[in-house]
């Protein structure tokens, strides 16, 4: 039952979209907009004993052995499955029959007809024989010790005998099948069985029938665009992280993200695909598209980085989409604001003495500054000797680099020492 392929059923399989529903009432069933009330009269469209097509679209199987199977046009009333009892000992057997249908009605081997026993219905499908074994053949009620099982072992040990004990043990271990039963069918769909009993108004066998339909599992996902560089300087690059989150319980196919558009202060530059998990393409509208190479497992996320150049100062927004979802994020581009002053600490010196200058850099802009540096132009008559505050500044040639980020409104300084000469 855990296949990725929807198997064909002998009855009518109905596929419902997410916005359709099944209405369960105390004394009625609702299926595909058809209200089926207990007590409603239906007729057989095909003869028994097995795969009996009913006028309400259900497929049914005989559950007695002391009556005849129905012919075409036999009249039945719809009842809950709780009316299904063993033919001889009057014990309830509907759960055993429903288990047999759920686990074996989709198996083609169980629709093959085989001959077991000596009665008029001995040539029936394996599934019908399996149901009769629980509902009528074994009159002692001691299901695991019967002369019928010896015959079953000798004639069909690979199918019926194995299936019999599978269903017997499931029921013994407490597995219950309600009349309206839904479970996970595969990675994309649930399957629902609606079970009813059909009570004969004459001397025909009672029937237990079902209708089956599939519903797609709901999908749920989110997309996010995170600005990794919310504030940048003009001509610097801005980096956005594009994130696709699978927030649902099933794996997702065809996961993609589209760069819809961006403000004219930005210019697309490139992207970084960590792990080589995305396929990049340009669609018919000239938009950048990234498609995930594999399925996105439930409750996981994947991301990539997209890089833009900054062309002017201001606030600029970038927009992405996936399916019917859109999102955006904004980065702010600033001109750097910086003031540099140079003050002599030794305004009067003699030739041969040292002179000192205090260099101060102040961030007067609206964004913290990294990679702050000062290039010193050494005037004539002076030669470089040393500088102070090597813990905050490093020297490379005539350029002094600040080792930290200079925050808005802060300043940093260092002192340069020169020798004087003629």
Secondary structure, DSSP 8 states (H G I E B T S, - for coil): ---SS----SS-EEEE-TT----EETTEEEETTEEEETT-EEEBSS-SSSSEEBTTS-EEEE--SSSB---TT-EEEEE-GGG-B-TTT--B-HHHHHHHHHHHTT-GGGGSEEE-SSSTT-EEEHHHHHHHIIIII-TTS-TTS-HHHHHHHHHHIIIIIHHHHHHHHHHHTT----SEEEEE-SSSEEEEEEEEEEEESSSB--EEEEEEEEEE----EEEEEEES-SEEETTSEEEEEEEEEE-SSS-BSS-EEEEEEE-TTEEEEEEE-TTS-EEEEE-TTS-EEEEESS-B-TT-EEEEEEEEEE-SSEEEEEEEEETTEEEEEEEEEE---EEEEEEES-SS--TTSEEEEEEEEEE-SSS-B-S-EEE----TTEEEEEEE-TTTEEEETTEEEESS-B-TT-EEEEEEEEEE--
